Amino acid sequence: MGMTPHTRRFVAAFTAVLAAALLLLVPGSPAAAATADRFGFALVDNPAVPTWTVLPAPYQFGSWASPAAATGGKVATGRFLVRFPGIGAGARGNVHVTAVARDGRFCETVRWYSSGLDEIVDVQCFKAGGSPADTPFTVLWTVSSGVLPTGTGAYASLQVTGNTLTQAYNSTGGPVSVTPVAVGVYAVKLAGVGLASGVQAGNVQVTAVQPNAQPRRCKILKWGAAGADVVGYIACHDPVTGAPMNSDFTASYHRERSVYASFGPPKYFGYLATPYGGPTNFSYPLGVGANGWGPLGTGTYTVKFPVLHEKATTAHLTAIGDGPGYCTLLDKWVLAGAADAVVPVACFDNAGNPDKSEFGVAFSSSV
């Protein structure tokens, strides 16, 4: 479904801002810096296990003390709870969820909260069309505070509830703003997190949030740079009809840092956005342009992150573009050669049929 004329006026103005961001820049390597205050990531590869089953060790890591482990379990059809041990911070922080499915299933966040000392992330998944369905997925939760030193990359996150910004973090100390501009469309501005040159850099991820576990999907309509600010549009849709729909969501931006906000460790992470170039394709330790991608078939793609498959790993992605189409991980990523990570991607139209799409993907190790 296309944008309304009202939305197109906002996007046209945004596109003019992006026109100045066509030059390429190779940023310097980030120096060691503070990590996220608390974080955890995991893969749920069997969404039918009972609570509290230990989740696969090669795909989980967090700021908890060893030998504790992330656990989870099914609580209803398509509904799964993930427990990150000993790092609870209530409803603070940012959550991302990415389905791992080749048939159009998708996932959203319901809520996150503390239970004793632990952090619980509540996830609901669906078939194409909006019926609940057990679905494998990746999940991360992270919470940060303070201001990072100059030259150590940047991270920002936000949560929108009821069309209102309810929490946000910006590693530069600058403001974060969200403005509804049309039904289901939100303009986002993250002050100062981009490159001072104004060249588009970094990676954006978005996840729908629905506290009543009703089906929602959100994606990136477009994003770019306005000087050192990162600006973009988030678009949300009703998965039943494909129509634009107001929705709660989380979004995050990371530049020269991992998708969970930390750096040094990890020192093996990367990201790319298929519609864009330059430092939107970045790898540490390899730098700008190190990652590659290409089509496998209709709506399917492969992304290669050289030398990044080290210890525990995670991957997340978000579709980019107009309309209700969406993307998931087609399957678990695999190790190729000595340490390359190969991430398969599947994209769909609203009905769950394979369909081409642009997307942004992020990959990170634990070290």
C-alpha positions, 0 to 999 in steps of 0.5 A: 500500500502506497503512502498518502499525499500527506506522508509523501510531503514529509518524505519529500522534505526528508529526501532533500535532507538526504541529498547532501549525504552522498559522499563516502567516508571511512571512519577511524576505528573506535577506541575502547569505551564503556559498554551498555549498563546491562544487556542480554541476547539469545536465540529461541530455536525451539519455541515449544519448550517449557519454562524455564529451558536453557536456550542454546549456548552458542547464541546467548550472552549477556552481562550476567555472571557465569555460570548463569544462562538465559532461559525461556519457555512457551506460555501460549500459542506463539507466546514465549518468555525469555529470562535474562538472569540477574540483570533485571531493570524493569521496563527500562531499556530497549528490546528487539525481536527478529523472527527466524522463519522462511514461511512469513511468520513474524514476531513482536514484543509484548512487554519486558519487566523484572521478576526478582533479579531477572529481566523477562522479555515477553514475545508474541509471534504470528503467521502471515495474516495475524494468527498466533504461531510458534516461531523461532526468533532472536531477541536482545534487551539492553539498557544504557546510561551516561555519555560516551567519549568522542570517537567511540561511536554512538548509540541511541534508543527509544520507545513509543507508547500510544504515539508518545515517546516514553523513554529514550537514550542518546550516548551523546547526551543530545535529545531524541524526538518522535513526531507522528506525521500520518497514520502509522508513520513517525518522524524520528530525530536522534541528535548528534549520533551521526558523523560530523561530516553529515555522511550517512553512517550506522544502522537502525533497527525497529520492533513493533510492541503490542501490550495486548499481543495483537498483531503489529509490524513496524519497519523503516520507511527511510533514514539518513543524516542531517548534519550530525543528526540521524533522522528517519521515518518509522512505518507501522502496519496492520498485518491482517489488512496491510493498512497503515496503523498506529503502533507502539514500537522500539527503535535503536541506532548504533554506529561503530558499536554492536547492536546491543550498544557495547564496544570493546568487547565486543570487537567483532560486529558489523552491519549493512543497509541494502539501499545505502552505501558508505559507512552504513556497511561497516565491520569491526575490525575490517572497516567500511564496505567489508560486508557483502550481500546478494539475492538467492531467489525471489525475496531471499538474500544472503549476507556475509560478515567476514571474520565476525563469527566469534564465540556467541553471536546474534543477528537482527534485521528490519525491512526498509521501504514503503508498504507493509512488506517485511523481512525475517531471518530465513534460518539461523546464520552459519559459520563459513570458513574460519570465522565468516558469518553467513546470514540468510534473509527472507522478505515477504509481502503482507500475505506472506508471499516471497517478495523483494525488499530492502533491509538493514541487518546487524550482526555481533559476537560476544567478544 
